[in-house]
Amino acid sequence: MRLPRFEYFAPKTLEAALGLLTDKGEGACVMAGGTDVVVKMDLGRFKPKAIIALQGIQGLNEIRFDAKQGLTIGATARLADVTSHPDILKHYPAVANAVQAMANVQVRNMATVAGNLCNAAPSADSAPPLIVMGGQVTLASVKGERRVPLDQFFQGPGLTAREHGEIMTSIFVPLPPPQSGASYKRISGRCGVDIAAVGVGAMAIFGGKVCKEAKIVLGAVAPIPMRAKSTEALVQGKEWTPELIEKAGDQAAEEARPISDVRASAEWRKQMVAVLTRRTLEEARERAGLR
């Protein structure tokens, strides 16, 4: 299909990009890697009047790790750079695993974490691990900056807390606490080439053998990546036995609200939520130094 006509801008500074976004009004959109935007345009589902490309803005592609604060991923940092970054592999393996599972090599060499989040698909692989680890996004506009916790960012399929005139400039993830572990597991019809039919992210903080705090997020089984709060309550304050982890999987399946579509049935998705929840909890416990 032939792409619709649009204006294309490649500003060199964030200030210039924000000014263009404000001046061009509702018909303008920003583009990081373009792997979602261009496909939607090619299918005729998206017809912007202006595209503001962010790739040329210096500093937006940086990945920074502070041993006292945490991790910052710039808006135009490629997925390939995220999944191979030594500090992410060491301190945030769940994030690296999630990104590695996305799409294929060609897409990971173009796509960005910021784009994956702003696209706001319920199946977004980067969302569950970033949410359970307390991730926040920085949104900039001509009025200034604000930070939004990722568990408040998603508002529906394709809908986020980002207002018109705002650009996501970075994602921040706090330093994982001592004796904590996080995991992300997903399943799809065609491995990483296809979007996730089910995804589960989990993080747990332990005190000895007892779980002091747990967060569990289910992907692709609700309109937004959803917290499984009843399951979290079930596993907190307890030592994780095989029986408890088994019950947690069943509880997460009960909390899930999947639909049937071309990728999977609702019933199958519920079954996979149970399986993947157990696996993520086991891996989170292992990464916390417990077995």
N, C-alpha and C positions, 0 to 999 in steps of 0.2 A: 504494500500500500504506500502511496506517495505521502510524504510528511506534509503537514499543513505549514503555511507560511508563518514565520515568526522572526522577531529580532533576536540577535545573538550578541551578548556582551561578555567580555573577559576582563573584568576589573583586576587591578594589581593590588588593591588595598581593601580591607574590610569596610572601611568608611565609604569608599566608592561603591562597593556592592550594596551596602545598606541604603545609600542614597538612590541608587538605581531601582532597588526593590520598592522603595517608597514612591518614587516618581512614576514608575510604570503601573502602579496600582494593582488591582485584583487579577489582571491577566498575566502577571509576571510570576515566574518561579525560579528558584535557585537549583543548581545542579552540581553535585559533587562528582561521583563516578559516571552517572548517566545510565547505569544498567537497568534501572527501573523506569526512569523518565522516558528514555528513547523507545523502549519497548511499548510503553503505553501509547506514545505518539504514533508509532508504527501501526498499532492495532486500532487507531482512531478513537481511543478511550480518553485521550488527553490532548487538548489543543491550546497550548499557551500562546499568548501574544508576544511574550519576551522570555528568553532564557538567560539567566545570569550565572555563568560558569565560575566556580570557586577555585578551580585547580591552580590558577596563577597567583593566588594570594599567598605571600610568603608567610611561613609559620603555621599555616592551618594543617599542614600534613605531618606535624611533629608528634612523636610519641615520647612522653617524658615520664620517668619514674622517680619518685622521691621516697627514700627509705623511711621517712618519718610521716609523710602525708598519704601517698598513694600514687595512682596511675592516672595520667591524662592522655586521652587519645584525641588528636585533632580531627576536625570534620572531614578533611580530605585524605587522611591516612588510609592507605589501601588495605584491604583485608589480608592480602599476602604479607604485608609488612607487620600487621598485628599478629598473625599466627606464627611468625618466625622471630618475633622480638624476644630476646633472651630474658628480659625481666618479666614479660607476660608469661612466658613458658614456665618460669620459676615460681612466681608469686600468684599468678592468675591462670592456672592450667585449664580451668573450666571455660574461661573466655577463649583461650587458644583452641580448645577442642571444638567449641561451638562454631568459631569462624572457619576452622579447617573443614568442618562438615558441610559448609555452605557451597552450593553450586559446583563449579569446576575451576581449574587453574586459570583459564582465560578470564572468567568473571571475577575471580578473587584478585586478579591483577588490575582490575578497573574499579570494582565496587568498594564502598566504604561502610564502616559501622554506622556512621551518622545517617547515611542514606537508608540503610536497613531499618533503623529506628524511625526515621521520619516517614518512611513508606507506611508504617503502622499496620503491617499485615499481622493478623493474629498468630501466624506461623513464624514470625521473625525469629531466627535462631539466636541472634545476639541478645534479645530481650530477657529471657529467663535467667541466664547466668548473671547478667548485669544488674537485674532487679534484686536477686537474692543477695548479691554482694554489696547492696546499698548504693548503686550507681546513681549519678546525677548528670543532667545535661545543662550546659550553659547556652542560653538564648540571648542573642544580641540584637539590638535595634538602634535606631537613631536616638532613642531616649536613654539608652544605657544597657546594662546586662542584668539578667536574673538567672538564678539556678532553680531547676525543677527536679525533684526526685523522680526517678524513672517509674516508680510505682504509682505516680500521679500523672505521668506524661501521656499515657494511652487513654483515649476516650471512646474508641470504637474503631471498626475496620476503616483504615485510611484516615482516622481522625486523631489529632493530638492536641496537647495544650499549647502548641506553638501558634502564636497569633500572626496575622498578616503583618509583614514588615519585619519579622524576626528571622534570624538565621541561626541555626545551631552551629556553634563554633567548636565545641569540644564535649567530650564525655569524661567525667571524673569518677574513679572507683577508689574508695578508701583502702588503706592498707589492711589486709586480712588480720584479724586478731590472733594472738597465740592460741594454739590448740583448736584451730578451726580448719574446716575443709569444705570445698565446694565442688560440684559436679554438674555436668549437663549431658543428657542423653536424648537422642532423637531417632525417629524411624520414618522412612518414606518409601514410596513405591519403587523408586529407582536410585536408591542410595543418595549421595549428595547432589546428583544432577537435578532431582526433584525437590520441591519445597517440602518441609516437614509435615507429615500427617499428624504426628504427635511429638511434642518436645517437653522435657521436664528438667527444670533446674532446681538444685537444692544446695543450701549452705547450712552448716551446723557449727556451733561453738560449744566446746565441751569443758567441763570442770571435772578432771579425773575421767571416770567412765560415764558420767551423767551428762546428758545434753542440756546445756543451760538455755540455748536459744536455737531455733530452727526457722528457716524460711524455705518455702517450696512454691515454685511458680510453674504452672502448666501452660504450655503453648499449643495453639491450633485446636483447642477444645472449648473455646469461648470467644466472644467478640473481641476481647483483648487478652493479652497474657495475664492469667488470673492467679492470685494467691490462693493456695489451698490451706486456708486458715484453720479449719477443723483438724486437718492432718498435722499441721504444725503444733497445735495444742496437744495432740495425741502423743507426740514424740518428745515434747519438751519436759524437762524435769525428771527424766527416766534414763535408765541404762538401756542401750539399744540391744535387745535380744533378737534372735531370728524371728521369734513369734511376734514381737512388736513391729518389726520391719514388714512382716507379712501383713499385719493388720493395717499398717500405714498405707500400703499399696491399695488395699481394698477401700480404705477411707477416701483416698485421693480420687479413685475411680468414681465413687459416689458423688464427690464434689464437682467433678468435671461436667461441663454442659456442651458436649459436642453435637455437631450436626452430621448428617450423611451427605456426602457429595461425591464427585467423580474420583476422589483419591481414597476414600475409605468410608465405611459405615460408622454410624454413631456407636453401635455396639462394639465393633472392633476397636475403635478409638478408646473406649472406656477400658477394655481389656489391656490395651497397650499402656494406658496411663498407670494401671496397677503395676505392670511389669517394669516400666521405666522408673517409676517412683522408687521401687525397691532397689533397683540398680544404682540410682543416683544417691540414695541414702547410704548404701553400702560403700560407694566410692568416696563420698564426703567423709564418712567415718574413717576410712583408710587414709585419706589425705590429711586428716587431723592427727594422724599418728596412732590411731586405734585400729584394732582388728576384732 
